[in-house]
Amino acid sequence: MSQITSEVDELDAPELTAFDRCDSCGAQAYVRVTLASGELLFCAHHGAKFKEKLSATALEWHDESARLSAVPATDER
């Protein structure tokens, strides 16, 4: 039985950075999928596109796509 979680322990899976790129298109990755054979990184678009297909075999699903809609802190001086 596979386990899909939206939260992953920071020690097990560090936050994705701008250096992490989508394996499908090369855009910034916001989704990390851990499979028995390794990891896949996806942009938010491709993560959503492949979620249904990969969820059956995914060991973990780390999704940081909510950062795309997060309101940045303002610099009040």
MARKE-292706 format. One record per residue (C-alpha): x, y, z. Coordinates in nm, 3 decimals, decimal comma. Each point is the difference from the previous one (the first is absolute). Layout:
<tordos>
- X Y Z
...
</tordos>
This chain:
<tordos>
- 0,000 0,000 0,000
- 0,142 0,339 -0,092
- 0,003 0,299 0,228
- -0,042 0,349 -0,143
- 0,067 0,291 0,229
- 0,002 0,372 -0,058
- 0,244 0,061 0,285
- 0,341 -0,163 0,017
- 0,250 0,021 0,284
- 0,254 0,272 -0,084
- 0,288 -0,234 0,085
- -0,121 -0,262 -0,248
- -0,083 0,238 -0,284
- 0,148 0,349 -0,007
- -0,204 0,285 -0,143
- 0,014 0,025 -0,376
- 0,206 0,291 -0,134
- 0,030 0,189 -0,328
- 0,276 -0,245 -0,095
- -0,248 -0,290 0,004
- -0,146 -0,034 -0,349
- -0,301 -0,186 -0,142
- 0,095 -0,330 -0,161
- -0,261 0,061 -0,271
- 0,056 0,360 -0,110
- 0,290 0,149 0,196
- -0,208 0,261 0,188
- 0,052 0,050 0,374
- -0,111 -0,310 0,191
- -0,263 0,026 0,272
- -0,086 -0,371 0,028
- 0,229 -0,287 0,103
- -0,131 -0,352 -0,052
- 0,185 -0,283 0,170
- -0,038 -0,337 -0,169
- 0,164 -0,332 0,084
- 0,234 0,060 -0,295
- 0,095 0,358 0,091
- -0,132 0,356 -0,006
- -0,174 0,209 -0,262
- -0,028 0,378 0,008
- -0,284 0,189 -0,164
- -0,119 0,356 -0,044
- -0,348 0,065 0,140
- -0,158 -0,060 -0,342
- 0,163 -0,338 -0,063
- -0,043 -0,105 0,364
- -0,375 0,048 -0,036
- 0,001 -0,167 -0,342
- 0,174 -0,318 0,122
- -0,138 -0,020 0,357
- -0,284 -0,242 -0,079
- 0,227 -0,234 -0,196
- 0,292 0,003 0,247
- -0,196 0,002 0,327
- -0,053 -0,377 -0,021
- 0,375 -0,068 0,018
- 0,130 0,309 0,184
- 0,158 -0,056 0,339
- -0,018 0,373 0,079
- -0,142 0,307 -0,171
- 0,163 0,327 0,111
- -0,192 0,297 -0,145
- 0,118 0,359 0,051
- -0,218 0,151 -0,275
- -0,186 0,208 0,262
- 0,310 0,224 0,002
- -0,109 0,125 -0,343
- -0,304 0,173 0,149
- 0,162 0,110 0,326
- 0,000 0,372 0,066
- 0,358 0,124 0,031
- 0,102 0,200 0,304
- 0,011 0,374 -0,061
- 0,298 0,212 0,087
- -0,140 0,277 0,219
- 0,258 0,269 0,068
</tordos>
